[in-house]
Amino acid sequence: MKIKFLLLLLLVFFVAPITYAQGVKSGQDPSTLRDPDLERDSHHNLEVAKNYFKLKKAYVASLKRCEEIIAGNPNFEKIDEVLLMAGQSSLWLSQNKGKQKPEQYVSFDGGEKKTLTSAQFREMGVDYLNKLIKDYPESPFAKDAREELRLLEPAKQQ
């Protein structure tokens, strides 16, 4: 009887805590882990995209850099700023603004070269801005995205 009691006591004090601790997660959440080299590369691409966007009004080049960041580093610490710039670049290309022609934006579907229509650029821009607002509602760039979408509303009603 004493042996059974001792075994039960051992089980409660030594085995139970081990099994209880198995459900505990340790370490950082994988979605927040960032590769320093990838972050550095994304920062560089963002700076280049800003230069194209603000100084050169080269919205095709800016959009391509932003898309590279979005595809390659979706957890980038400044992804909200990237989404805003991608959205604005797309919308402004749909309106034929800037120094680059929208036809310069080329993608490849299989072996076929493809360009986008104004409506497709507009839809892509709206998607980027909506993603920014949905995923990062507290971002300072979300306000700019909301304003950009608000400016589109009168054009929709015509």
Summary of the structure (lengths in Angstrom):
residues: 158
radius of gyration: 25.0
end to end distance: 88.6
largest distance: 89.9
contacts: 435
relative contact order: 0.10
helix: 72%
strand: 4%
